[in-house]
Structure formats: C-alpha cells, structure tokens
Amino acid sequence: MDRWTTIIEPHRIKSVEPIRMTTADERDGYLRAAGYNLFNLHSADVLIDLLTDSGTGAMSAEQWAGIQRGDESYAGSPSWYRFLESVQELFPFKHVIPTHQGRAAERILFGVVGGPGKVIPSNTHFDTTRANVEFTGAEAVDLVIEEGKHPSAIHPFKGNMDTDALDAFIRERGVEHIPLVMMTVTNNSGGGQPVSLENLRAVRAVCDRYGLPLFLDACRFAENAWFIRQREDGYADMPIPDIVREMAALADGMTMSAKKDAIVNIGGWLAMNDDAWAEQARNLEILTEGFPTYGGLAGRDLEAIAQGLREVVDEDYLHYRIRSTAYLGEALVEAGVPCVQPIGGHAVYIDAGSLLSHIPPLEYPGQSLAVALYREGGIRGCEIGSVMFGRHPDGSETPASMELVRLAIPRRVYTQSHIDYVIEVVRWVGERAADLPGYRIVEEPPQLRHFTARFEAIA
Ligand SMILES: Cc1ncc(COP(=O)(O)O)c(C=O)c1O
C-alpha cells in the first residue's frame, strides 16, 4: 500500500447514526441555556462532537460479537479470564483490578498511597488524576520537560519528564513523602504528546535511585508506542505489542481508562506488582466497584476490552489513526491557526492563548474559542486551560501554563469529509478571532469546575 499517499480508514461502515443539522441561531439559544459550558449541551444538538476521544469510539464487529459472548457470572466468569489474559499479554503486571473507568482506578490507587503530606510527581497529571490525588489531601506536581510547556516548540517527545527536575524534587521534598512517580502516556493535558522509551528508562533510573515505584497512566499506550516506532532510534521494525511490553517492563503498575486505547465505551483497570498495595486496592474496590473479577463492569464489557486491546495494536489502525489526526492539525497550521506542535496522537490542540491574545488568561480565551466553534459550526471541542486547571484547592486562581482548545478525535467514528468540514469552520472562526469576547464564571463547584461551571460573556 506504500505506493499511495491517501490515508484511508482501514474499515468500512455497516451501521450508521444520523447527525442533526442546526442553525447558528438555534445553537446560540442552546449555548445560553447551557451557561456557555459545552458539557451542558444536549449531544443531539452537536454536529461534530470532538469533546473527547474517551468512550466515544466505534466498536468493531468482533467487539459486538464479544458483547454477545459476555458471561455475567458474579465471580470467576470466563469473560474475566479473557480480559485478564488480554491485559497481561501487553502489561504483564501481577495484579489486575478491573474498574468502571480510569478515574475509579485513580481513586483506588490514591486511596491506598495518597493522603495529607504526600506528593505525587508526574510528567503532567490529567485533571481527574490531579483531582483524585488532591481529594486525599496529597499534592500533585507536574515536571514535564521545558519544551512540553511551549505550544510551538518542536520536540519528538514533548511528553517527557524533566528527570533532573524530578531528582531535585525528590531530594527537596524527601523521598518519604513520595509514594510513587507517575507518567502519563501520551501526555493528554500537555497536547497528546508522547513519551520516549529513553525517557521512561531515565525516569526508572531516578526511581531506582530512591527506591520509588513508577506507575503509568497508560490510557493511550498504543498511540505512544506508535510514536516511539516512528520517532525513536532503534524501534522502526519492532512490533507495536513488543514496544508496549517494553514500556510496561519499566513500570511497577498502571492506571488505565479502557475508553481510549481499548476502544470501548466504558471500562478501565488498575494493575501493579506489589502484593500489599494490591490487597488494599482490592478491599477498596469491593467497597464501591464490585467483586475483583468484574470491578465496575459487566462481563460483556470485559469481552469488548479484551478484543479492543488486540485491535488497537494493529499497525494499519495506528497508521490511519495518527495520520488522520495529523491531517486535521496540518491543515489548521497551514491556515494560520496556531496549534500545539508536533500534532499529537488523539487530538489537535489549538493554541487559543495565542490566537485570542487580546483575551487575558483569566478571561478564558480557550472557553471563548470553544463556544465560537460550536456557535458557528456545531463543533464541540474542550477547553484545556485556565478553566480546567486555574483554580486551586484553597480557592485561589492562577493562569494555567497553556490556554488550549482540544479537538479530540473519537476512534473510527468520523470520516475525512467530516474533518474537512471541521477545517473549514475553524479556519473561518480563526480569521475572526479578534472579535471574540472573554468570559467570566458565574457559578462553579469546588472541584473539576470545568464540567459544571456556568459562564457569561464579558461585554
Ligand atoms: C490521561 C488520562 N488519564 C485519566 C483519564 C480518566 O479516565 P476516565 O475518563 O475513564 O475516568 C483520562 C480521561 O480522559 C485521561 O485522558
């Protein structure tokens, strides 16, 4: 297939779902009713939904077949054993604890290792990870490399940890306050940027120096492995599953949202080698998730995950996935819309701070752009900036390190013509960005405010 340059979807469509056309006037009304928070919209009023790639993928015929095969025995179901085998084939950790999604794995993990006085370093904590760390009274600290903080800086692995900063941080805070080190692969909040195996090895070496465990937040492990194969010396011919196993071999455990790189609508797990932590984790799991052979999931969900894990490491799929995301990003950059570079795996991140430079960070340029993309074209993206990260547990507010709007691409859902439409709308809005207003928050909860806050435009 190398002879042809057009990237085609490596699947055909046998079941379709209509999407509804609406007018800009109608969408204006929906926005007002939603308090200008795109999470509050009815999804039926969204034309192209790029809010998240989480749980929004299209399952394959084989996954649906697995759903039929699902065995709903309370304990020890064959579906559990198929799930376990599939997970451990890629991530051979001793204990695998299924959960209903990634944040449940985080809540259990930090329920075991967190607490007041503790601090968890990461390249960049995702919002739910940070919130689950902070909810226990612990502190979440981001130590991504300098390039990872600058949207236009080019680096093949912008998700890498600054290992000198990590070493200094451990010495400054005291190893006794740090239960583990976390690495998010790919780095979602930092622009979907990958982490190299070289960096994972260097982080491992720092952890070994201080006797600290290393955990992966591995939601997009397959996309990360694809970038390693493309960009890191020595991996061009290595099969993707082998690269994943190499990543896993450097860690002591993981949290996983199967809603991403297991291409399912719900699911996750926590895995680790430590027996004592695993016992505590299982006890917490039983309290709220369920018996340890199903967690918060039905047997049919476990089957869909087992099959999804086989499909996501397929090279044709990953080639299409990463190229089609780059197709969107490259077209926007060509149209003069600043984006985080290089283009990440699951999403294109528009640099709203630079595109809407007339709006100060605490008047939320990302929110303003996201609202405009919905109003003008029915496209729903997600602010990843000061709305999401600006507020601290003590109630104070400071600007986030970047003001981004993420256009996340659901797996196997939209075709190239959908994406061409997105390019047209973003370009149109980008050309008029100087006219967009800032926003203020008029209502917000104490945690994870971006999900439910209400806004009004600043006149
Ligand atoms: C990097 C990362 N970690 C954790 C999570 C949380 O997973 P879930 O939404 O399944 O709770 C997400 C979800 O978007 C994520 O992107």
The ligand as an SDF file (V2000), in Angstrom:
LIG
                    3D

 16 16  0  0  0  0  0  0  0  0999 V2000
   -4.5550   10.7680   30.5890 C   0  0  0  0  0  0  0  0  0  0  0  0
   -5.8580   10.4220   31.2390 C   0  0  0  0  0  0  0  0  0  0  0  0
   -5.8650    9.8640   32.4600 N   0  0  0  0  0  0  0  0  0  0  0  0
   -7.0110    9.5290   33.0680 C   0  0  0  0  0  0  0  0  0  0  0  0
   -8.2370    9.7440   32.4750 C   0  0  0  0  0  0  0  0  0  0  0  0
   -9.5000    9.3760   33.2160 C   0  0  0  0  0  0  0  0  0  0  0  0
  -10.1690    8.3150   32.6130 O   0  0  0  0  0  0  0  0  0  0  0  0
  -11.7590    8.1560   32.7190 P   0  0  0  0  0  0  0  0  0  0  0  0
  -12.3770    9.2710   31.9470 O   0  0  0  0  0  0  0  0  0  0  0  0
  -12.0260    6.8050   32.1280 O   0  0  0  0  0  0  0  0  0  0  0  0
  -12.1320    8.2090   34.1530 O   0  0  0  0  0  0  0  0  0  0  0  0
   -8.2790   10.3310   31.2110 C   0  0  0  0  0  0  0  0  0  0  0  0
   -9.5840   10.5870   30.5810 C   0  0  0  0  0  0  0  0  0  0  0  0
   -9.7650   11.3950   29.6940 O   0  0  0  0  0  0  0  0  0  0  0  0
   -7.0550   10.6780   30.5720 C   0  0  0  0  0  0  0  0  0  0  0  0
   -7.0340   11.2220   29.3470 O   0  0  0  0  0  0  0  0  0  0  0  0
  1  2  1  0
  2  3  1  0
  2 15  2  0
  3  4  2  0
  4  5  1  0
  5  6  1  0
  5 12  2  0
  6  7  1  0
  7  8  1  0
  8  9  2  0
  8 10  1  0
  8 11  1  0
 12 13  1  0
 12 15  1  0
 13 14  2  0
 15 16  1  0
M  END
$$$$
